[in-house]
Amino acid sequence: MVKEQDTVAEIVCGIDEAGRGPLAGPVTAGAVVLPPDFPGGLLADSKVLSPARREAAARVIRDRATAWAVGWASAEEIDRLNIHHATLLAMRRAVEGLGVRPTQLLVDGLFVPDAGVPGRAIVRGDATVPEIMAASILAKTARDAWMREYAAREPGYGFEKHKGYPTTAHRAAIARLGPCAIHRRSFRLLPPGPPAASASAGA
């Protein structure tokens, strides 16, 4: 979604992802361009905000950002490409969805997606750069909402609670029900079991 804006010399876009670590569901990326008067006090690394504060901040970002978009890569794409390349794909899709062409990308972490725009990777950028903080919040809230909605289709796994992360309850559900359509088959869904007893054990 894009708002009308005056022509500016530089359009800085922050990018961050959510969902690299879960055993199920997509990886999601946010891309955000902020105006100079955005209320920065609302922003922080999405992981340190309560769910209520994240949702409130996401509403303000969507309402007041110069441009914003969310990109996705599915569990099937994660299995096919690996999580690193799927994350970069989701980031590229977010940039392409902005509706404006940034002049610079600021990306949390170590890698910049190939989106045809100069970029810089910033370790812990989600705690220091407002545009990246905003992208982090959009990615996290969008992915969490997707997982809650999907939970209605596969109610036995508890996706609405753990959002696909490798909790004890999630792995117990996988052991009980087997993997579903959105589980990442390339990930270790269950911890390794105890070593098998040797044939001579107890002899």
C-alpha positions as CSV (number, residue, x, y, z in Angstrom):
1,M,0.0,0.0,0.0
2,V,1.4,3.4,-1.0
3,K,0.5,6.9,0.0
4,E,1.0,10.0,-2.2
5,Q,4.2,11.8,-1.3
6,D,6.4,14.6,-2.5
7,T,9.3,13.6,-4.6
8,V,12.3,12.9,-2.3
9,A,16.0,12.3,-3.1
10,E,16.2,9.1,-1.1
11,I,13.7,6.4,-0.3
12,V,15.0,4.2,2.5
13,C,13.3,0.9,3.0
14,G,13.7,-1.3,6.1
15,I,13.3,-5.0,5.8
16,D,13.1,-7.8,8.3
17,E,11.7,-11.3,8.5
18,A,9.7,-13.5,10.9
19,G,9.5,-17.3,10.9
20,R,13.0,-18.6,10.1
21,G,12.9,-21.0,13.1
22,P,9.5,-22.6,13.1
23,L,8.9,-26.2,12.1
24,A,5.7,-25.2,10.1
25,G,4.3,-22.4,8.1
26,P,5.7,-19.7,5.8
27,V,8.6,-17.3,6.4
28,T,7.4,-13.7,6.2
29,A,9.2,-10.5,5.4
30,G,8.1,-6.9,6.0
31,A,9.3,-3.9,3.9
32,V,8.6,-0.4,5.2
33,V,9.3,3.2,4.1
34,L,8.6,5.7,6.9
35,P,7.9,9.4,6.6
36,P,10.0,11.8,8.6
37,D,7.2,12.5,11.1
38,F,6.5,8.9,12.0
39,P,6.0,8.5,15.8
40,G,9.2,6.5,16.5
41,G,8.3,5.9,20.1
42,L,5.9,3.1,19.0
43,L,8.8,1.1,17.5
44,A,11.0,-1.6,18.9
45,D,12.2,-5.0,18.0
46,S,9.0,-7.0,17.6
47,K,10.3,-9.8,19.8
48,V,10.4,-7.5,22.9
49,L,6.9,-6.1,22.4
50,S,3.8,-7.7,23.9
51,P,1.3,-9.0,21.4
52,A,-1.1,-6.1,22.1
53,R,1.6,-3.5,21.6
54,R,2.8,-5.2,18.4
55,E,-0.7,-5.2,17.0
56,A,-1.3,-1.5,18.0
57,A,2.1,-0.5,16.4
58,A,1.3,-2.5,13.2
59,R,-2.0,-0.6,12.8
60,V,-0.1,2.7,13.0
61,I,2.5,1.5,10.6
62,R,0.0,0.5,8.0
63,D,-1.9,3.8,8.4
64,R,1.0,6.2,8.5
65,A,3.9,4.6,6.6
66,T,4.8,6.1,3.2
67,A,4.8,2.6,1.8
68,W,4.6,-0.9,3.2
69,A,4.3,-4.5,2.0
70,V,4.6,-8.1,3.3
71,G,6.2,-10.9,1.3
72,W,5.9,-14.6,1.8
73,A,7.7,-17.9,1.0
74,S,5.8,-21.1,1.6
75,A,6.8,-24.2,3.5
76,E,7.2,-25.9,0.2
77,E,9.5,-23.2,-1.1
78,I,11.5,-23.4,2.2
79,D,11.9,-27.2,1.6
80,R,12.9,-26.7,-2.0
81,L,15.2,-23.7,-1.7
82,N,16.3,-23.9,2.0
83,I,15.4,-21.4,4.7
84,H,18.1,-18.9,3.8
85,H,17.2,-18.6,0.2
86,A,13.4,-18.7,0.9
87,T,13.9,-15.8,3.4
88,L,15.6,-13.7,0.8
89,L,12.8,-14.6,-1.7
90,A,10.2,-13.4,0.8
91,M,12.2,-10.2,1.3
92,R,12.4,-9.6,-2.5
93,R,8.7,-10.1,-2.8
94,A,8.1,-7.6,0.0
95,V,10.2,-5.0,-1.8
96,E,8.4,-5.7,-5.1
97,G,5.1,-5.2,-3.4
98,L,5.8,-1.7,-2.1
99,G,4.6,0.1,-5.2
100,V,7.5,2.6,-4.9
101,R,11.1,1.9,-5.8
102,P,13.4,2.4,-2.8
103,T,16.9,3.9,-3.3
104,Q,18.4,2.0,-0.4
105,L,17.5,-1.2,1.5
106,L,18.4,-1.5,5.2
107,V,18.1,-5.2,6.2
108,D,18.3,-6.8,9.6
109,G,21.0,-9.5,9.8
110,L,23.8,-10.4,7.5
111,F,22.3,-10.6,4.0
112,V,20.6,-8.3,1.5
113,P,18.0,-9.7,-1.0
114,D,18.7,-9.4,-4.7
115,A,15.9,-6.8,-5.4
116,G,17.8,-4.6,-7.9
117,V,18.3,-1.9,-5.2
118,P,21.5,-1.1,-3.3
119,G,21.3,-2.4,0.3
120,R,23.1,-2.7,3.6
121,A,22.8,-5.5,6.1
122,I,22.8,-4.4,9.7
123,V,23.2,-6.8,12.6
124,R,20.6,-6.1,15.3
125,G,19.1,-3.5,13.0
126,D,15.7,-4.6,14.4
127,A,16.7,-2.9,17.6
128,T,18.3,0.2,16.2
129,V,16.9,1.3,12.9
130,P,13.3,2.6,12.8
131,E,12.5,1.3,9.3
132,I,13.7,-2.2,10.2
133,M,11.8,-2.1,13.5
134,A,8.6,-1.3,11.6
135,A,9.3,-4.1,9.1
136,S,9.9,-6.5,11.9
137,I,6.5,-5.6,13.5
138,L,4.6,-6.0,10.2
139,A,6.3,-9.4,9.4
140,K,5.6,-10.8,12.9
141,T,2.0,-9.7,13.2
142,A,1.2,-10.8,9.6
143,R,2.7,-14.3,10.1
144,D,1.1,-14.7,13.5
145,A,-2.3,-13.9,12.0
146,W,-1.8,-16.3,9.2
147,M,-0.9,-19.1,11.6
148,R,-4.0,-18.4,13.8
149,E,-6.2,-18.6,10.7
150,Y,-4.6,-21.8,9.5
151,A,-5.1,-23.4,12.9
152,A,-8.8,-23.6,12.1
153,R,-7.9,-26.0,9.2
154,E,-5.6,-28.2,11.3
155,P,-6.9,-27.8,14.9
156,G,-4.9,-30.6,16.4
157,Y,-1.5,-28.9,16.3
158,G,-2.0,-25.8,18.4
159,F,-0.7,-23.4,15.7
160,E,-2.7,-20.6,17.2
161,K,-0.6,-20.9,20.4
162,H,3.0,-21.7,19.3
163,K,2.8,-20.3,15.7
164,G,4.7,-23.3,14.4
165,Y,7.8,-22.9,16.6
166,P,9.4,-26.1,18.0
167,T,7.7,-26.2,21.4
168,T,7.3,-29.4,23.4
169,A,3.5,-29.3,22.7
170,H,4.0,-28.8,19.0
171,R,6.4,-31.7,18.7
172,A,4.1,-33.9,20.8
173,A,1.3,-33.1,18.3
174,I,3.6,-34.0,15.4
175,A,4.5,-37.3,17.1
176,R,0.8,-38.0,17.6
177,L,-0.7,-36.8,14.3
178,G,2.2,-36.8,11.9
179,P,3.2,-33.7,9.8
180,C,0.6,-31.7,8.0
181,A,0.7,-29.8,4.7
182,I,2.5,-26.8,6.2
183,H,5.2,-28.6,8.1
184,R,8.8,-28.1,6.8
185,R,9.9,-31.5,5.8
186,S,13.5,-30.3,5.5
187,F,13.6,-29.4,9.2
188,R,14.0,-31.9,12.0
189,L,10.4,-32.1,13.1
190,L,11.1,-34.5,16.0
191,P,14.1,-34.8,18.2
192,P,16.3,-37.8,17.7
193,G,15.1,-40.8,19.6
194,P,17.2,-42.9,22.0
195,P,19.8,-45.1,20.3
196,A,18.6,-48.5,19.4
197,A,19.7,-51.3,21.7
198,S,22.3,-53.6,20.3
199,A,21.5,-57.2,19.5
200,S,23.7,-58.4,22.3
201,A,22.3,-56.0,24.9
202,G,21.2,-57.8,28.0
203,A,22.7,-61.1,26.8
